Amino acid sequence: MKKLSVLAPAKINLYLNVCARRADGYHDIESVMQTVSIFDRLTVIRNDANGTKNIALSCRDFKIPTDERNLIYRAAQRFFEEMEISEYDVSFVLEKKIPSEAGLGGGSSDAAATLLALDRLYETALPLEKLCAIGAKIGADVPFCIKKGTVYTTGIGDIMVSAPPMPDCAFLIAMPEGKGINTAEAYRAIDALPENMETVAFEDFKKAVSACDITRISALLYNKFENVTPESIGSAALKDIFMQTGAIGALMSGSGSAVFAIYPNVAEARKAKELLPDGVDAFVCTPARRDYPYFEL
């Protein structure tokens, strides 16, 4: 038996523009993605196979599926298929902290952690590009969650270029009191928007990131999904609350409904958290860079 644990970080979209719908059903995007220090923990155990094909997944959160519906399960299946490993017995224990249906990439990050862990446990030593190619077959955000850090992404999220690390800062991430958002429904709503909508130019945002200027970055935060998020979800109201607490910028992440705000440091973010209304589930975190110690051996 071999065992290891890996941290699966949440992600936020500092910039997200949804472009044309493709023939394969996906949408091209322009985005700047950032991993942050909110983590699911995935413990992976490689057992002696003895001629079996077995994948077991457990999680204390009863809302999380533990069968083929879970991306961890699908990532493991895909890994063994791609590696032509015909006998396996592997167990996963998921400790869930990243909220679901929040636009924080929890499922994709769990799938990425699965591939990274299995690559170590089965000693396949795959290059990062190969792991990302496998991840792209599982979900559009999985390649980024394998790469981590600060990344410019285009295509369906599979074309990635490393960006300068996010300047030192702190994030306060919170879930509005309304329900979560279904990603597929959000994309359908995007398709119904007029084509001539005003946006923040991707190149302008990239220049702010390249300058490592947290003030410029905060001023240009953009997410097209904010145009189709119902007011009843509460994301817009939460953004307003964040700005009243002294945030230098705030934005909904991904297709929602989580909202993040940027503060100069952790102390300021913690002060702001104390000012949030009762019942708001919030996390203080920082940028999780590529060299963070994600593996716990």
C-alpha positions, -999 to +999 in steps of 0.1 A: +000+000+000+012+035-009-005+067+004-002+104-001-023+135+004-025+165-020-041+199-015-065+210-043-067+248-043-097+269-053-094+293-082-108+327-090-111+344-123-096+379-121-109+384-157-134+363-176-148+371-211-169+345-228-166+345-266-182+326-293-199+292-289-180+265-307-192+236-329-183+212-301-206+230-277-179+246-256-173+284-256-140+301-263-129+323-233-104+349-224-094+347-188-068+354-161-070+326-135-055+326-101-052+298-075-059+308-039-052+293-005-086+276+001-080+239-002-098+206-005-076+178+008-075+145-012-059+115+004-051+087-021-042+051-013-028+027-038-037-008-027-025-041-042-047-047-072-048-086-073-064-086-107-091-061-099-103-028-112-116-008-082-120+029-075-134+039-041-143+074-031-156+087+003-165+121+016-181+132+048-201+159+029-233+139+020-240+164-009-209+153-027-215+123-051-190+094-046-196+075-079-191+082-116-207+116-112-177+129-093-148+143-113-123+125-090-138+092-101-138+102-138-102+115-136-090+082-121-108+062-148-093+084-175-058+081-160-059+043-160-072+042-196-046+066-209-018+047-191-032+014-202-031+002-166-055-028-166-053-037-129-058-012-101-073-007-066-072+029-055-091+046-026-098+084-023-108+103+008-120+138+000-121+165+027-142+192+012-138+229+020-142+247-014-180+255-018-198+238-046-216+256-075-196+287-065-174+294-095-143+284-075-134+254-095-135+229-066-145+199-088-119+207-114-092+211-088-101+178-072-098+161-106-064+178-111-052+166-077-063+131-087-042+130-118-012+145-100-015+120-071-019+090-094+011+101-115+032+099-084+017+067-069+019+048-101+054+063-110+043+073-145+064+105-144+042+122-170+053+157-182+030+185-172+018+189-208+006+153-209-012+156-176-029+188-189-040+170-220-056+142-200-072+168-177-087+187-207-107+155-215-123+157-180-132+194-178-122+228-193-107+241-160-087+210-151-055+219-171-053+252-152-058+235-119-029+212-128-007+241-137-017+266-109-005+300-101-014+330-123-022+321-159-036+337-191-060+313-206-078+312-240-095+285-261-118+266-239-093+271-210-068+247-225-044+273-241-024+286-212+004+311-209+021+317-175+016+352-162+037+372-136+027+361-101-001+381-085+013+409-063+012+404-025-024+409-014-053+392+004-087+380-008-119+378+010-142+353-007-178+348+003-210+331-009-241+352-012-272+340+007-290+331-025-287+297-041-258+284-062-256+288-100-258+261-126-229+266-150-247+252-181-277+276-175-253+305-171-236+298-204-270+296-221-279+330-207-245+344-220-255+332-255-286+354-254-267+386-247-262+412-275-229+409-294-219+445-290-218+446-252-191+469-237-163+449-220-129+455-205-103+446-232-083+414-224-051+431-235-056+460-211-061+436-182-030+416-192-009+448-192-021+455-156-011+420-146+023+423-163+029+455-144+022+437-111+001+467-102-026+456-077-045+490-080-048+487-118-057+450-116-084+458-091-098+486-112-101+464-143-116+433-128-142+419-153-166+390-155-191+387-183-213+363-162-222+393-140-244+405-168-266+373-166-266+366-128-301+372-113-303+398-087-319+373-064-286+354-061-272+382-041-237+384-058-241+421-068-253+431-033-223+413-018-199+431-041-214+464-028-209+453+008-172+444+000-165+478-015-181+495+016-156+476+038-126+491+020-119+466-007-098+479-036-118+457-060-145+430-061-158+406-086-179+375-090-158+344-098-164+321-128-201+315-135-208+324-098-221+327-073-190+333-050-177+369-049-141+378-040-127+411-029-091+423-030-074+439+000-038+451+005-030+425+032-045+397+053-051+421+083-074+443+062-092+413+048-098+400+083-112+433+095-135+434+065-147+398+073-159+410+107-181+436+090-200+411+069-236+404+078-244+374+099-248+342+080-224+350+052-199+322+047-166+339+040-129+329+037-097+350+040-070+337+017-040+347-003-026+339-038-015+303-040+015+303-062+028+274-083+056+266-059+032+261-029+038+228-011+007+210-024+018+175-017+017+161+019+037+128+018 
